[in-house]
Amino acid sequence: MEGVGWKKDLTSYIVFACTNCKEYIYVKITQKNKKCLRCGASHLVKNIENKGIVIKGINNAMKMVKIKQNELAEKEIGSPPDFRTNDDYTIVGKASNQLGIEKASSIREDNDLNHSKFYKALLELNRDFQEFPFYLIEIVAKDLEIHEKELKHLLREFINAKILIPLKNQYFKMSKKPSSI
């Protein structure tokens, strides 16, 4: 098994900013065009060759995209970006109390919005089906961009309020007289 091993990627890539949304992307020099993953704008490689940075290797191209995107974010917001998930929110500093209040009210508004969207979706499922499986509820939640953790909370709340009735084999039905929460 001679010749087996890692080869260094020496392919040339162009790192450039999308002309429509300014998102940084990379494209192999040998490609004809590249579609922006953020806004969908199509870019001809021959038109962007002089507007971008040529980098050797996919890893280096990805690193350069991250660097350029962070530079752009820093320029836009005035400080280095702080990327976190919704579940990873911590408050640091003296203004934490005010920030905490603003964040808590924001979370409450999101939960209320998810609550009403989810309820309306369940009513639609009830209109279409007498009984419906859990996977349909998961699909609806995914379409509504309700995270799994929030879905569990909503299900528990709707079951406790006797709006949603669990059946055998992970099937559910709505109560005869669904009431709004």
C-alpha positions as CSV (number, residue, x, y, z in Angstrom):
1,M,0.0,0.0,0.0
2,E,2.5,2.5,-1.1
3,G,1.4,6.1,-1.6
4,V,-1.3,5.9,1.0
5,G,-1.3,8.9,3.3
6,W,-2.4,12.5,3.5
7,K,-1.8,14.8,0.6
8,K,-1.6,18.5,1.1
9,D,-4.4,20.4,-0.7
10,L,-2.8,22.8,-3.1
11,T,-6.0,23.7,-5.0
12,S,-6.4,27.4,-5.5
13,Y,-9.6,29.1,-4.1
14,I,-10.8,32.7,-4.3
15,V,-12.2,34.2,-1.1
16,F,-14.5,37.1,-1.9
17,A,-17.5,39.1,-0.5
18,C,-20.9,38.5,-2.1
19,T,-21.8,41.6,-4.1
20,N,-25.4,41.4,-2.8
21,C,-25.2,40.6,0.9
22,K,-21.4,41.1,1.7
23,E,-21.1,37.5,3.1
24,Y,-17.6,36.1,2.5
25,I,-17.5,32.9,0.5
26,Y,-14.9,30.9,-1.3
27,V,-14.9,29.2,-4.7
28,K,-12.5,26.9,-6.4
29,I,-10.7,28.8,-9.2
30,T,-11.6,26.1,-11.8
31,Q,-15.4,26.5,-11.2
32,K,-17.4,28.6,-13.5
33,N,-19.8,30.2,-11.0
34,K,-20.6,30.2,-7.3
35,K,-24.0,30.8,-5.6
36,C,-24.0,32.6,-2.3
37,L,-25.4,30.4,0.4
38,R,-26.9,33.3,2.3
39,C,-28.8,35.3,-0.3
40,G,-28.6,33.0,-3.4
41,A,-26.9,35.5,-5.6
42,S,-24.9,33.9,-8.4
43,H,-21.3,35.0,-9.1
44,L,-19.2,34.2,-12.2
45,V,-15.7,33.3,-11.2
46,K,-14.2,35.2,-14.1
47,N,-15.8,38.4,-12.8
48,I,-14.6,38.0,-9.2
49,E,-11.0,36.8,-9.9
50,N,-9.6,40.3,-9.3
51,K,-11.9,41.2,-6.4
52,G,-10.9,38.4,-4.1
53,I,-7.9,36.8,-2.4
54,V,-6.4,33.7,-3.9
55,I,-5.6,31.0,-1.3
56,K,-4.1,27.6,-1.6
57,G,-6.0,24.8,0.1
58,I,-9.6,24.4,1.3
59,N,-8.7,24.7,5.0
60,N,-6.9,27.9,4.4
61,A,-9.8,29.2,2.4
62,M,-12.3,28.4,5.2
63,K,-10.0,30.1,7.8
64,M,-9.7,33.2,5.6
65,V,-13.5,33.3,5.2
66,K,-13.9,33.2,9.0
67,I,-11.2,35.9,9.4
68,K,-12.8,38.2,6.8
69,Q,-16.3,37.7,8.2
70,N,-15.1,38.5,11.7
71,E,-13.4,41.6,10.4
72,L,-16.6,42.7,8.7
73,A,-18.7,42.0,11.9
74,E,-16.2,44.0,14.0
75,K,-16.4,46.9,11.6
76,E,-20.2,46.8,11.6
77,I,-20.8,46.4,15.4
78,G,-17.7,48.1,16.7
79,S,-16.5,45.1,18.8
80,P,-15.5,41.5,18.2
81,P,-18.6,39.4,17.5
82,D,-19.7,37.1,20.4
83,F,-21.5,34.1,18.8
84,R,-23.5,32.1,21.2
85,T,-26.5,29.8,21.1
86,N,-29.8,30.8,22.6
87,D,-29.3,28.3,25.4
88,D,-25.8,29.7,26.2
89,Y,-26.7,33.1,27.5
90,T,-24.7,34.5,30.5
91,I,-24.7,38.0,31.8
92,V,-21.4,39.6,32.7
93,G,-20.6,43.0,34.0
94,K,-22.3,45.8,36.1
95,A,-25.1,46.3,33.6
96,S,-26.1,42.7,34.1
97,N,-29.4,43.4,35.9
98,Q,-30.7,45.6,33.0
99,L,-29.5,43.2,30.4
100,G,-31.0,40.3,32.3
101,I,-34.4,42.0,32.4
102,E,-34.3,42.8,28.6
103,K,-33.2,39.2,27.8
104,A,-35.9,37.7,30.1
105,S,-38.6,39.8,28.5
106,S,-37.3,38.8,25.0
107,I,-37.4,35.1,26.0
108,R,-40.9,35.5,27.3
109,E,-42.1,37.2,24.1
110,D,-40.4,34.4,22.0
111,N,-42.1,31.8,24.2
112,D,-45.5,33.4,23.9
113,L,-45.1,33.6,20.1
114,N,-44.0,30.0,19.9
115,H,-47.0,29.1,22.2
116,S,-49.6,30.7,19.9
117,K,-48.0,29.5,16.7
118,F,-47.8,25.9,18.1
119,Y,-51.5,26.1,19.2
120,K,-52.6,27.2,15.8
121,A,-50.6,24.4,14.1
122,L,-52.2,21.9,16.5
123,L,-55.6,23.1,15.5
124,E,-54.7,22.7,11.8
125,L,-53.5,19.1,12.6
126,N,-56.8,18.5,14.4
127,R,-58.8,19.8,11.5
128,D,-56.9,17.4,9.1
129,F,-56.7,14.3,11.4
130,Q,-58.7,12.9,14.3
131,E,-55.5,11.5,15.8
132,F,-52.0,12.3,14.7
133,P,-48.6,10.8,15.5
134,F,-45.9,12.6,17.4
135,Y,-43.6,12.8,14.3
136,L,-46.2,15.2,12.7
137,I,-45.9,17.4,15.8
138,E,-42.1,17.3,15.4
139,I,-42.4,18.3,11.8
140,V,-44.7,21.2,12.6
141,A,-42.4,22.3,15.4
142,K,-39.4,22.2,13.0
143,D,-41.3,24.2,10.4
144,L,-42.1,26.8,13.1
145,E,-38.5,26.8,14.2
146,I,-39.3,25.6,17.7
147,H,-36.4,23.9,19.3
148,E,-36.7,20.4,20.8
149,K,-36.4,21.7,24.4
150,E,-39.2,24.2,23.8
151,L,-41.3,21.6,22.1
152,K,-41.1,19.3,25.2
153,H,-42.1,22.2,27.4
154,L,-45.1,23.1,25.1
155,L,-46.2,19.5,24.9
156,R,-46.2,19.2,28.7
157,E,-48.1,22.4,29.0
158,F,-50.8,21.5,26.5
159,I,-51.2,18.0,28.0
160,N,-51.5,19.5,31.5
161,A,-54.1,21.9,30.2
162,K,-56.0,19.0,28.7
163,I,-55.8,20.6,25.3
164,L,-53.7,17.8,23.9
165,I,-54.5,14.2,24.8
166,P,-51.8,11.5,24.5
167,L,-52.9,8.2,23.1
168,K,-51.2,4.8,22.6
169,N,-48.2,4.4,20.3
170,Q,-47.1,8.1,20.5
171,Y,-50.4,9.3,19.0
172,F,-52.2,12.4,20.1
173,K,-55.6,14.1,19.7
174,M,-57.0,17.4,20.6
175,S,-59.8,17.6,23.3
176,K,-63.3,17.9,21.9
177,K,-63.6,21.6,23.0
178,P,-60.1,23.0,22.5
179,S,-59.7,26.2,24.5
180,S,-57.1,28.8,24.0
181,I,-54.3,29.1,26.6
